[in-house]
Amino acid sequence: MSDSVSQEHHDGVLLLTLNRPEKLNALNLALAEGLVTALDDAEADDAVRAIVITGAGRAFSAGADLKEFQEKTPENAAANQRRSDLYARLNGMVPGMSKPVIAAVNGLALGGGCGLVVSCDMAVATVGATFSYPELKHGMVPAGVLPGLARQVGRKAAFDLMGTGRTFGAEEAVRFGIVSRTVAADQLIEDVMGVAHTMAGYSREAMSGLKRLLDRVVDLPLADGLAFVRADKENNSIK
């Protein structure tokens, strides 16, 4: 277990806490590696039926740790590439997991941190949570998080959020569909853990089938989606 990601097991629900509160849980190499490893282990663990991700302190995650590897050396270049590869994996791995992953957004969710929220199957935020994609302000293209956001909110809304880099609040995040709802800060973990326990109590095969089908049909026209589901059922891959 990484020191950067704490783990708590609660009757089938795994609570993962990003644990760099002094850095607003900025995603450095150690934190990215720890989170990817924890999710891989959870997927392979039959005792884990649902996963919750939150952040320690006052932030969910402030995104990439831009102060890491600033010095240009061959070793740092290799480490930067490793971190970029891990970010790419994080942005795409949750839809491929068989178990539900819920983000409990307890404060700031910036850049890659907001991308992590978008990649989760569901997200609940505190009333005062704030979100932003500030990459352009730092002269960077938000390439790694762009596909997930565009798929979630559409092209023009994604360009609005990324092109301006503006900060938006939890209620606007609800309107965009980035989070499902807001709750008071002191109710966040209890609320999300309750949802996770409900999901953990359902058939694992049915939950896995739901996730897989949703990922396959979400971008299809309705008729094509219905045809895919019908063909998939005939192949006995869903019950």
C-alpha positions as CSV (number, residue, x, y, z in Angstrom):
1,M,0.0,0.0,0.0
2,S,1.3,3.4,-0.9
3,D,1.6,6.1,1.8
4,S,0.1,8.5,-0.8
5,V,-3.2,6.5,-0.9
6,S,-4.8,5.3,2.3
7,Q,-7.2,2.3,2.1
8,E,-10.1,1.4,4.4
9,H,-12.2,-1.7,3.9
10,H,-15.9,-1.5,4.9
11,D,-17.9,-4.6,4.3
12,G,-17.3,-4.9,0.6
13,V,-16.6,-1.2,0.0
14,L,-13.1,0.1,-0.4
15,L,-12.5,3.7,0.6
16,L,-9.4,5.2,-1.1
17,T,-8.2,8.5,0.2
18,L,-5.6,10.6,-1.8
19,N,-3.3,11.5,1.0
20,R,-1.1,14.5,0.2
21,P,-3.2,17.1,2.0
22,E,-0.3,19.5,2.4
23,K,-0.1,19.6,-1.4
24,L,-3.8,19.6,-2.0
25,N,-3.5,16.0,-3.1
26,A,-1.6,17.0,-6.3
27,L,-0.9,14.0,-8.5
28,N,2.8,13.3,-8.3
29,L,4.4,10.1,-9.5
30,A,4.0,8.3,-6.1
31,L,0.3,9.3,-5.8
32,A,-0.5,8.3,-9.4
33,E,1.3,4.9,-9.0
34,G,-0.4,4.3,-5.7
35,L,-3.9,5.0,-7.0
36,V,-3.4,2.9,-10.2
37,T,-2.1,0.0,-8.0
38,A,-4.9,0.3,-5.5
39,L,-7.5,0.2,-8.3
40,D,-5.9,-2.8,-10.0
41,D,-5.8,-4.6,-6.6
42,A,-9.4,-3.7,-5.9
43,E,-10.5,-5.1,-9.3
44,A,-8.7,-8.4,-8.5
45,D,-10.0,-8.6,-4.9
46,D,-13.3,-10.6,-4.7
47,A,-14.0,-9.0,-1.3
48,V,-14.2,-5.6,-2.9
49,R,-17.6,-4.9,-4.5
50,A,-17.5,-1.1,-4.8
51,I,-14.9,1.7,-4.5
52,V,-15.0,5.2,-3.2
53,I,-12.3,7.8,-3.9
54,T,-11.9,11.0,-1.9
55,G,-9.2,13.4,-0.8
56,A,-7.6,14.2,2.5
57,G,-7.9,17.7,3.8
58,R,-9.6,20.5,1.9
59,A,-9.1,19.2,-1.7
60,F,-10.1,16.2,-3.7
61,S,-7.1,16.8,-6.0
62,A,-5.4,19.9,-7.3
63,G,-4.3,18.0,-10.5
64,A,-0.8,17.4,-11.7
65,D,2.1,18.3,-9.4
66,L,3.8,20.9,-11.7
67,K,6.7,21.3,-9.3
68,E,7.8,17.7,-9.6
69,F,10.6,17.0,-12.1
70,Q,11.0,20.7,-13.1
71,E,14.7,20.2,-13.6
72,K,15.4,18.9,-17.1
73,T,17.5,15.8,-16.7
74,P,17.2,12.4,-18.5
75,E,16.1,10.8,-15.3
76,N,13.4,13.4,-14.8
77,A,12.2,13.1,-18.4
78,A,11.8,9.4,-17.9
79,A,9.9,9.9,-14.7
80,N,7.7,12.5,-16.3
81,Q,6.8,10.1,-19.1
82,R,6.0,7.4,-16.5
83,R,3.7,9.9,-14.7
84,S,2.0,10.9,-18.0
85,D,1.4,7.2,-18.8
86,L,-0.1,6.7,-15.4
87,Y,-2.4,9.7,-15.9
88,A,-3.6,8.3,-19.2
89,R,-4.3,5.0,-17.6
90,L,-6.2,6.6,-14.7
91,N,-8.4,8.6,-17.1
92,G,-9.4,5.4,-19.0
93,M,-9.3,2.5,-16.5
94,V,-12.5,3.0,-14.5
95,P,-15.0,2.4,-17.3
96,G,-13.2,-0.9,-17.9
97,M,-13.4,-2.1,-14.3
98,S,-16.2,-4.5,-13.4
99,K,-16.9,-2.7,-10.1
100,P,-18.5,0.8,-9.5
101,V,-16.2,3.6,-8.6
102,I,-17.6,6.7,-7.0
103,A,-15.9,10.0,-6.4
104,A,-16.6,11.9,-3.2
105,V,-15.4,15.4,-4.1
106,N,-14.6,17.2,-0.8
107,G,-13.2,20.5,-2.2
108,L,-10.9,21.6,-5.0
109,A,-10.9,19.4,-8.1
110,L,-8.5,20.9,-10.7
111,G,-7.1,19.7,-13.9
112,G,-6.2,16.1,-13.6
113,G,-8.2,16.0,-10.4
114,C,-11.3,17.1,-12.2
115,G,-10.4,14.6,-14.9
116,L,-10.4,11.8,-12.3
117,V,-13.9,12.9,-11.1
118,V,-15.2,12.7,-14.7
119,S,-13.7,9.3,-15.2
120,C,-15.5,7.8,-12.2
121,D,-18.8,6.1,-12.7
122,M,-20.6,8.5,-10.4
123,A,-19.6,11.6,-8.3
124,V,-21.1,13.4,-5.4
125,A,-19.6,16.8,-4.3
126,T,-19.8,19.0,-1.3
127,V,-21.9,22.2,-1.7
128,G,-18.7,24.3,-1.7
129,A,-16.6,22.2,-4.0
130,T,-15.0,24.0,-7.0
131,F,-13.7,22.7,-10.3
132,S,-11.4,24.0,-13.0
133,Y,-9.3,23.0,-16.0
134,P,-6.4,25.6,-15.7
135,E,-3.9,23.9,-18.0
136,L,-3.9,26.7,-20.7
137,K,-3.0,29.2,-18.0
138,H,0.2,27.3,-17.5
139,G,0.9,27.0,-21.3
140,M,-0.2,23.4,-21.4
141,V,-2.8,21.5,-23.5
142,P,-5.2,19.5,-21.4
143,A,-4.9,16.6,-23.7
144,G,-5.1,13.7,-21.2
145,V,-8.4,14.9,-19.7
146,L,-10.0,16.3,-22.8
147,P,-11.6,13.1,-24.2
148,G,-13.4,12.2,-21.0
149,L,-14.7,15.7,-20.5
150,A,-15.8,16.1,-24.1
151,R,-17.6,12.8,-24.0
152,Q,-19.3,13.8,-20.7
153,V,-20.4,17.4,-21.5
154,G,-20.1,17.8,-25.3
155,R,-17.7,19.8,-27.5
156,K,-18.8,23.4,-26.8
157,A,-19.1,23.0,-23.1
158,A,-15.7,21.3,-22.9
159,F,-14.2,24.1,-24.9
160,D,-15.9,26.6,-22.6
161,L,-14.4,25.0,-19.5
162,M,-11.0,24.3,-20.9
163,G,-10.6,27.3,-23.2
164,T,-11.3,29.8,-20.4
165,G,-9.9,27.8,-17.5
166,R,-12.6,29.3,-15.4
167,T,-13.5,28.0,-12.0
168,F,-17.0,26.6,-11.7
169,G,-18.9,25.5,-8.6
170,A,-20.7,22.3,-7.6
171,E,-24.1,23.3,-8.8
172,E,-22.8,24.1,-12.3
173,A,-20.9,20.7,-12.2
174,V,-24.3,19.1,-11.5
175,R,-25.9,20.9,-14.5
176,F,-23.0,19.6,-16.7
177,G,-23.5,16.1,-15.4
178,I,-19.9,16.0,-13.9
179,V,-21.4,15.2,-10.5
180,S,-24.8,13.7,-9.6
181,R,-25.7,15.9,-6.7
182,T,-24.3,18.0,-3.8
183,V,-24.4,17.4,-0.1
184,A,-23.2,19.2,3.0
185,A,-19.5,18.7,3.8
186,D,-20.2,16.8,7.0
187,Q,-22.5,14.3,5.2
188,L,-20.3,13.6,2.1
189,I,-18.6,10.3,3.2
190,E,-21.7,8.9,4.9
191,D,-23.8,9.7,1.8
192,V,-21.4,8.2,-0.7
193,M,-20.5,5.2,1.4
194,G,-24.3,4.5,1.7
195,V,-24.6,4.6,-2.1
196,A,-21.5,2.3,-2.5
197,H,-22.9,-0.2,0.0
198,T,-26.2,-0.3,-1.9
199,M,-24.3,-1.0,-5.2
200,A,-22.1,-3.6,-3.4
201,G,-25.2,-5.5,-2.5
202,Y,-26.2,-6.1,-6.1
203,S,-25.2,-9.0,-8.3
204,R,-21.6,-8.6,-9.4
205,E,-22.4,-10.0,-12.8
206,A,-25.3,-7.6,-13.3
207,M,-23.2,-4.6,-12.2
208,S,-20.4,-5.5,-14.4
209,G,-22.8,-6.0,-17.3
210,L,-24.4,-2.6,-16.7
211,K,-21.0,-0.9,-16.8
212,R,-19.8,-2.7,-19.9
213,L,-23.0,-2.0,-21.8
214,L,-23.2,1.6,-20.8
215,D,-19.6,2.2,-22.0
216,R,-20.4,0.5,-25.3
217,V,-23.8,2.2,-26.1
218,V,-23.4,5.7,-24.6
219,D,-22.1,7.2,-27.9
220,L,-24.2,5.1,-30.2
221,P,-27.5,6.2,-31.8
222,L,-30.5,4.8,-30.0
223,A,-31.3,2.2,-32.7
224,D,-27.7,1.0,-32.8
225,G,-27.5,0.8,-29.0
226,L,-30.7,-1.3,-28.9
227,A,-29.4,-3.6,-31.6
228,F,-26.1,-4.0,-29.7
229,V,-27.9,-4.9,-26.5
230,R,-30.2,-7.3,-28.3
231,A,-27.3,-9.1,-30.0
232,D,-25.3,-9.2,-26.8
233,K,-28.1,-10.9,-24.9
234,E,-28.5,-13.4,-27.7
235,N,-24.8,-14.3,-27.2
236,N,-25.6,-15.0,-23.5
237,S,-23.1,-12.5,-22.2
238,I,-25.8,-10.8,-20.2
239,K,-28.6,-12.3,-18.1
